[in-house]
Amino acid sequence: MTTAAPVGEVVLGLPEVSLRPFVDRYVGYRERADVPLVRRESAGVFVVLILGWGAPLDVRDPRSAERGASRVDSFVAGTFDGWCTTRTVGVGEGVELLLAPLTARRLLGLPLSELTNRAVGVGQLPGRWLHRLRSQLAETASWPERFALLDRVLAGRLAASPPVDARLDWAWRWLVASGGQERVGVLADELGWSRRHLASRFRQEIGLPPKMVARLLRFQQACTALGDVGPTPVIEPGAGPPTGAGQSAADADPSSLGPSSPGPSSAASFSSGPAIDWAAVAARCGYYDQSHLIRDFHQFAGDTPAALLAARSTPSG
């Protein structure tokens, strides 16, 4: 939610071909907020990377002040199982990337369990390479040159990083392809792992247990069904389940992962239309019933889907 409409620009960049299985796009932004701009950010199974300069941001998780970050212009937000808010005022400029968890795991060089439900300034991360990259981006004159710099640095990081466990990658992609509707026990049986071991690997490398990942994927599917009131679903390139273990393509399509994160807001405008059959939406997205759908929206987006749709359809004042 916003307290005032920002003024600014958004520039989209397409990564080089070798990076596209991992990074769908770069989002360059410049926005001016003359009064404090507050956004509510939905939970999701993705990692947000902001490399910015200019006005700093505050990131707040209402469940715990220790999980947020204060006055940062560049940060990484790990996988979240609850909503949070961002606040800024002034002129901010930067680049936003939305990364699938296993891609983020390779780029950052640390298990995502260390970033679960946390926003961390890039200067606090190992190696400080993101801090240096942020400075280089700020000193670069144009968006095409910035995107080319990102290409070089990210390609180098991926080339130098070992691939993730092929079995974990297979389980992740299969769960994504099912829209969170595949049973965790079936995944464990297919891999020859116990459910406890599968849950442990997901927590360590993706940051959340597989049952929570499945809930978030269903929530993201519901957001898409309702017209992008929050993060849209993870979509695997090729639009089908994996045919075998191995990291042959992307963890997911990052362009389909994210909320209106702190940078350029992707809030859509909605007009009034026919009444929504919430029970049908719940059934289509794999929910047991409508009450479970509403529960997830409360937890992951901070409000009911009807209230979120109404807020998006109200012009900013």
Salt bridges, closest charged atoms under 4 A:
GLU31 OE1 - ARG39 NH2 3.16
ASP34 OD1 - ARG32 NE 2.92
ASP61 OD2 - ARG63 NH2 2.96
ASP61 OD2 - ARG67 NH1 3.44
ASP73 OD2 - ARG134 NH2 3.02
ASP81 OD1 - ARG63 NH1 2.71
GLU93 OE2 - ARG146 NH1 3.61
ASP165 OD2 - ARG167 NH2 3.04
ASP165 OD2 - ARG201 NH1 3.30
ASP169 OD2 - ARG173 NE 2.83
GLU205 OE1 - ARG105 NE 2.51
ASP289 OD1 - HIS292 ND1 2.61
ASP296 OD1 - ARG215 NH2 2.47
ASP296 OD1 - ARG295 NE 3.11
